[in-house]
Every structure is written in structure tokens, then in C-alpha cells.
């Protein structure tokens, strides 16, 4: 990520946090006040992005890959009739119980 992208990102977050509408002019003003030099197209690109997408939605879905992709990734893999997902979940729960700290002799109250 370039300095210009990062500067515009922080400017947009600052504007969002203060409840100020995110526009290209306001992003450019914040970046200029922070004494960061950015290419002239970055503020307008960020402003166009936040016209189409809600910044809070972007913050809350970081790393999830978006809406539809998550549903596809969560779909069970395999050709069975839907019975394969439940046993796998039960096996993971059993593994979690087996790997607890108590088995290792680690406890807060030793």
C-alpha cells in the first residue's frame, strides 16, 4: 500500500469517525493538513468507493471476503446428502476437549 493510499484511508476513517460526509475535497483537505503528499486521483477514488460502500460495512467485514463468498466457503464439501457436516463438527469439539490446558498440567490455580 502506498503512502497516498494509506493517507486517504486514514483521512476517510477520521472523517467517518467524526460523522463528516466523506468527499474527495474533505479527504484532500485532511491529507494536506497532515502534510502528506498524495497523487491527485487518490482522494476522488476513495470518495467514489465510499459513495457505493458503507465504510462501517467495510470495517466490519475485513478478512471475511465479502458476503456471497462466505456462504460458499461455509457450504459443506462432499457429495453426501448433508450428513457429513455434523459429524465433522462433533469431532472438532471432541478434539478441542482433548487438547485443553488441564491435560497439560497448566492451570491458573496450581
C-alpha positions as CSV (number, residue, x, y, z in Angstrom):
1,X,0.0,0.0,0.0
2,X,1.4,3.4,-1.0
3,X,1.6,6.4,1.3
4,X,-1.1,8.0,-0.7
5,X,-3.5,5.1,-0.2
6,X,-2.7,4.9,3.4
7,X,-3.1,8.6,3.9
8,X,-6.5,8.6,2.2
9,X,-7.6,5.6,4.2
10,X,-6.8,7.3,7.5
11,X,-8.4,10.5,6.3
12,X,-11.6,8.6,5.4
13,X,-11.6,6.9,8.8
14,X,-11.1,10.2,10.5
15,X,-14.0,11.8,8.6
16,X,-16.2,8.8,9.3
17,X,-15.4,8.8,13.0
18,X,-16.3,12.5,13.2
19,X,-19.6,11.9,11.3
20,X,-18.5,14.2,8.4
21,X,-19.5,13.1,4.9
22,X,-16.6,11.6,3.0
23,X,-15.9,13.6,-0.1
24,X,-12.8,14.0,-2.3
25,X,-12.4,17.6,-1.2
26,X,-12.5,16.7,2.5
27,X,-10.1,13.7,2.1
28,X,-7.7,16.0,0.2
29,X,-8.0,18.7,3.0
30,X,-7.2,16.2,5.8
31,X,-4.3,14.7,3.9
32,X,-2.9,18.2,3.1
33,X,-3.3,19.2,6.8
34,X,-1.3,16.1,7.7
35,X,1.4,17.2,5.3
36,X,1.2,14.0,3.3
37,X,1.7,14.3,-0.5
38,X,-0.7,12.1,-2.5
39,X,-1.4,11.7,-6.1
40,X,-4.4,13.8,-7.1
41,X,-6.6,10.8,-8.1
42,X,-6.5,9.1,-4.7
43,X,-9.0,11.3,-2.8
44,X,-11.5,11.0,-5.6
45,X,-11.1,7.2,-5.9
46,X,-11.7,6.9,-2.1
47,X,-14.7,9.2,-2.2
48,X,-16.3,7.2,-5.1
49,X,-15.7,4.0,-3.1
50,X,-17.5,5.3,0.0
51,X,-20.4,6.6,-2.1
52,X,-21.1,3.0,-3.1
53,X,-20.0,1.1,0.0
54,X,-20.6,1.9,3.6
55,X,-17.3,2.4,5.5
56,X,-18.7,0.7,8.6
57,X,-19.6,-2.4,6.5
58,X,-16.1,-2.4,5.1
59,X,-14.6,-2.2,8.6
60,X,-16.8,-5.0,10.0
61,X,-16.1,-7.4,7.1
62,X,-12.3,-7.1,7.0
63,X,-10.9,-10.5,6.2
64,X,-14.2,-12.2,5.6
65,X,-14.0,-12.0,1.9
66,X,-17.4,-10.4,1.5
67,X,-21.0,-11.7,1.7
68,X,-21.6,-14.3,-1.0
69,X,-18.1,-15.8,-0.9
70,X,-18.5,-16.5,2.8
71,X,-21.7,-18.5,2.2
72,X,-19.9,-20.5,-0.5
73,X,-16.9,-21.2,1.8
74,X,-19.2,-22.3,4.6
75,X,-21.0,-24.8,2.4
76,X,-20.2,-28.4,3.3
77,X,-17.7,-30.1,1.0
78,X,-18.6,-33.6,-0.2
79,X,-21.2,-35.5,-2.2
80,X,-23.2,-36.7,0.7
81,X,-26.8,-35.8,1.4
82,X,-26.0,-33.2,4.1
83,X,-25.0,-35.7,6.8
84,X,-21.3,-35.0,6.5
85,X,-21.1,-31.7,8.3
86,X,-22.5,-32.6,11.7
87,X,-20.1,-35.5,12.5
88,X,-17.1,-33.3,11.5
89,X,-18.3,-30.6,13.9
90,X,-18.6,-33.1,16.7
91,X,-15.1,-34.4,16.0
92,X,-13.7,-30.9,16.3
93,X,-15.4,-30.4,19.6
94,X,-14.0,-33.6,20.9
95,X,-10.5,-32.7,19.8
96,X,-10.9,-29.3,21.5
97,X,-11.8,-31.0,24.8
98,X,-8.8,-33.4,24.5
99,X,-6.4,-30.5,23.9
100,X,-7.4,-28.5,27.0
101,X,-4.8,-26.8,29.3
102,X,-5.8,-29.1,32.1
103,X,-4.3,-32.1,30.3
104,X,-1.0,-30.3,30.1
105,X,-0.9,-29.5,33.8
106,X,-1.3,-25.8,33.2
107,X,-3.7,-24.0,35.4
108,X,-4.1,-20.6,36.9
109,X,-4.5,-22.0,40.4
110,X,-1.7,-24.5,40.7
